């Protein structure tokens, strides 16, 4: 699979705007950001646990 280009990202944003409306988009973006942060924290925690197991 290739990477997303500018035109694909614009199309996705327009679809999100139509589906969720302008008022819900900031809330949706905020929740996606929180989920991404939690995912990264989980990955870092798992990597730390692996390092502890090897030592």
Secondary structure, DSSP 8 states (H G I E B T S, - for coil): -----HHHHHHHHHHHHHHHHHHHHHHHHHHHHHHHHHHHHHHHHHHHHHHHHH-
